[in-house]
Amino acid sequence: MQLTQELYYAAAVAFFVAIALGPVVIPILRRLKFRQSIREEGPKRHLAKAGTPTMGGIIILAALTVSVLFFAGKNAEVWLALFVTLGHGLIGFLDDFIKVVLKRNLGLKAKQKLLGQIIMAVAMAYIATTYFGRGTEVWFPVINITLDFGALYYILIFLVLVGTTNAVNLTDGLDGLAAGTVTIAALAYAIIAFSLAKLPLAIFCVALAGATLGFLRYNAHPARIFMGDTGSLAIGGALAAVAVMTKTELLLIVVGGVFVIEALSVVIQVASFKSTGKRVFKMSPIHHHFELSGWSETKVVKAFWLAGFLFAIVALIILVAGKGGLGVGV
């Protein structure tokens, strides 16, 4: 009973801290002129969003950190997940700062971002395998087998981190889209962590859900603030870290099905245009395709939220079916 209460309290604290920070942070970012610039090649109605404060991921990170330290601050696995989250938040912050404040449109160079992500991946994989006994085994959902990847596990961790952070970043293109879908994915992982007796990680997940839901109060259409790379890279890193610590790296593909589709749409669009000169979608990521097909922004967001919910349900069904392959309390 006490544990269940802590889950509720952790989510509530993160939610209300995010709610409380909004009226404080938004005016500060506006005064500092940390404002979003809108791509001219994007949907024309997005041009009205120019000047909206960005780097709002600070709100999510602050709310998450306060809740996690209060309710699960003594757990080493949670510290690792928080380290990965804040580390990616720092990478995103530097990227946002260069773009918004220094007026360099491209932000961090690709090599600089990649270096930061490599460092985070190596650190997480080393700590997880050396100090937490994570091992290098990988569970394959559906077929329910476990294989030892050995040294290749480090490459998998890198791909999981880079893939998730960049996929969430790509999803963050409409008001409330990334915040809502991450809230759903985080709640799914809270259930996964709880079912595997990773109780402090479940607290981390509900805190993440509470923080993103609280941020959604100011990020839903019409958005008063954007999370920027500060937020999108960080919450993507958080999901990836929890997937690693619960040994469900490949299940993350299902939990984050919306993020996968968003990323694949970009890959398909680029590959098609380079090879044939033709575009598969009216615009990528795919949420823009639906916008240009006549859907309202809110309709696209709600449809993607629903898709995220369905993906989460499917992932939980897969987990239940293959739980014997994972083992409780791993």
N, C-alpha and C positions, 0 to 999 in steps of 0.2 A: 504493500500500500504506500509506504513511504517513498519507494522508488518511483511509482506511478505519479505521485504528487510532484516529485522533483522534475519529471519530464514536463508536466504541465507548467510548473513554475519557471523552468528554464525557457520554455517557449514564450511564456507571458512576459518575462523580464526583457528578453531580447526584443519582443514586439513593442513594448511600451517605451523602451530606451530609444528605439528607432523612431517611434512616433514623437517622442519628446525632442529628439535632436533635429528633426526636420525644420521647425521654425527658427532654430538657432543657426544651423549650417547653411541653409538656402540663402538667407540674406548676406551672410559672410562671403559665400562663393560669388554672389552677384556683385558685391562691392569690390571684390578682388578681380572681377571681370573674367572669372573662370567659366567661360561660356562656350557652348557647343557650336561648331561650324557645320553646316549641312552641305553635303556633296551636291553639286549642281546637276550631276547626271542621275541622281536619285529621283524618286517620285516628286513631282512639282509641289504637291501639297505639304511636303515635309519642309519646304523652305520657310514656312511660317514658324517653324520651331527654332530657327536660328536665334541665338542669344540666350537660350535656356541654359541655366547653370548646369555644369557637368562635374565629374569627379565625386558624385554623390555616393559612390561606393564606400567612402569614408564612414557614412552613416551605418551601412551594413556591417562593416568591420568593427566599428566601435561597439555596436549593440551585441554582435556575436561574441566579441572578446569579453565584455563585461559579464554576460550570462554564463559563458563557459568557465571563466575563472572562478565564478562564485559557486557554481554547481558541480563542476567536474575538474577543478583546478589541480587536484592531486594525482590525476591519472596521466601517466607518461604517454600513452597512445594519443590521448586528446591533445597533449602538448605538441606532439609531432604533427597532428592534423592541423592544429592552429598555426604552427610554424610554416607549414606548406601554404596555408591559406594567406597568411600575412606576407609571406615571401612573394607570392604571385601578386598580391595587392601592391607591394612595393614596385614590382616590375611595371604593373599597370599604371601606378601613380607617376612613375618617371616618364612613361610613354605619354600620359595625359598632360603632364607638366610641360614637356617639350612641345607638344602640339598646341596646347591652349595658351601657355604663358610665353614661351619662346617663339611661338608662331612658326614652328617647323612642321608643316602639314603631315609628314610621314612619321613623326615621333621618333621613337627608338629605331635604329637600323635593325633589319631582320637578324643580322648576326648577333647583335647585342641582346635582343630578346631571346634568341635561341640559346645563347651562352647562359643567361639567367635561368632558363628553363632546364638546361642540362644540369646546372649546379643543384637546382632544387630536386630534380629526379634522382641524381646520384646520392644526394644526402638522404632523401627519404628511403630509397632502396637499401642503402647501407645500414641506416639506423634500424629499419624494420627487420632486416634479415640478421643483423649482428646482435642487437640488444633486445629485440622483442621475439626472436625465434620465429619470425614470419616464414622463413624458408623460401624456396624458389619454386614451389609447386603452384600450378595454376589449374583452377577448376573450370571445366568446360560445361556450361549450362546445356540443358536439353539432352545431350548425349551422356551427361553425368559421369565424366571421367576426369581424373586428375593426372597431369603430367608434370614432371620436374623439368623446368626450363634451364636450370643451371645458370651460367653466366648470361644467357640470353634474357634472363628475367629483368636485368637492368635495362635492356632495350625496350622490353614490354612496358616497364614503368615509365620510361621516357615517352613512349607513344601514347600511353594512357593520359599522362599529364598534359602533354602538348595537344593531343587530340581533343581532350575535354575542355581545356581552357580556351582554345581557339574556337571550338564549336559553340560554346556558350557566348563567346565574344561576337560571333557572327549572328547569333540569335538575338542579340541585344540591338535590334534595329527598329522596333516599334514600342510605343509606350506600354510598359508593363509586361511585355512579352517574356523577356529573360527572367525578370523577378518572379513572375507567376509560375513559369515552368520549373524554375529552380526550387521554389517553395514545394511544389508537388514532388519533385525528385528527392528533395531532402527528407520529406515525410516518409517516402517509400524507404529510404535508407535508414531512417530511424526504426522502422518496423524490422528491416533486415538485421540491423545491429542488435536490436532487442532480442530477436529470435535466436541469434547466435551467441547470446549472453555477453555481448560487447556493450554493457550497459552505459558506461561513460561515453562511448561513441554515439549511442542513441541520444544521449543528452546533447552532445555536440550537434547532432543532426536536427533535433527539434529547435535548438537555439538558432541554427542557420535558417530554418524555416520561419521562425518568428521574426528574425531580423529582416529577411527579404519580404515577408508579408507586411511588416511595418513600413518598410521603404516603399512598398507598393502604394501606400496611402498617398504618397507624393509623386509617384512615378506612373500611376495609371492615367489613361487619357482624360484630359489633356495634361501631359506631364509638366510638373513644376520643376523637376530636376531629373537629370540622367545619371546613371551609375558610372558611365565611362569605363575605360579599361581597368581603372582602379577597382571597380566592383566586379566586372564580368570575368576578368582573369582570376580574381581571388575566389569567387564562388565556384568557378569551374575547378580550380585547384582543390577546394574543399571537398567537392564531390569525388574527385579522383583519389584524394588521400583516404577518404572513408572506404572507397572501393578496395584500395590496397589493404587497409588494415582489417577488413572483413573477409579478405580473400575472395572477393567477387568482382575482380577487375573486368571480366568479360560480360558479367551480368549488367554492368554499367551501360553497355551498348543498348540494352533493352530499356533500362530505367530512363536513360537519357535519349530515347529514340527520337524525340523532336530535334535535339541538338545534332544527332547523327544525320538526319534528313537535311537539316539546314547546311551542314558542312558538305554533304554529298552533292547537294544542288549546285554549290559553288564549283566543286571539282568537275562535275559533269558539264557545267556551262563553259568553263575555261577550256576543258579538253575538246569539247565540240567546236568551239569557236576557232581554236588554234588548228584543228585538224580539217575542218570543213568550211570554216568561215560563217557557219550558221549557229544561231542560239537555240537551245532547247527551251529555255524559259524566257519570258518577256524581260525578266531581270532576276538576278540572284543576289543574296540568298532567296530562297523560295517564297518567303513571306511577302517580298516585293512583287513576285509574280501574281499572287492573289490580289494584291492591291491594284495592280495595273489591269487586272481582269475585271475590276469593278467592285470588289469587296471593300467595305469600309474598314478602317484600321481596327476598330473595336471588334468587328466580326472576325477578322483574321486572328486577332489575339485570343478571342474566346474559343475559336476552333482549335488553335494550337494548344491552349490550356486543356481542352477536352482530350486531344490526342495525347498530351503528356500524362493525363490521368489514366487513360487506357493502357499506355505503355507501362506505367507503374503497376497497374493491376496484373498485367501479363507477367511482368518480372517477378512479382510476389508468388504467382501461381507456379512459375518455373522453380523458384526457390523451394517452395513446399514440396514439389514433386522430386526435387533432387537433393533434399536436405541431408539424406543419408550420405551423399558424396561429400558434403561439406563437413558435417559433424557439428553438433552443438557445442558452443564454447571454444571453437578453434581460435 
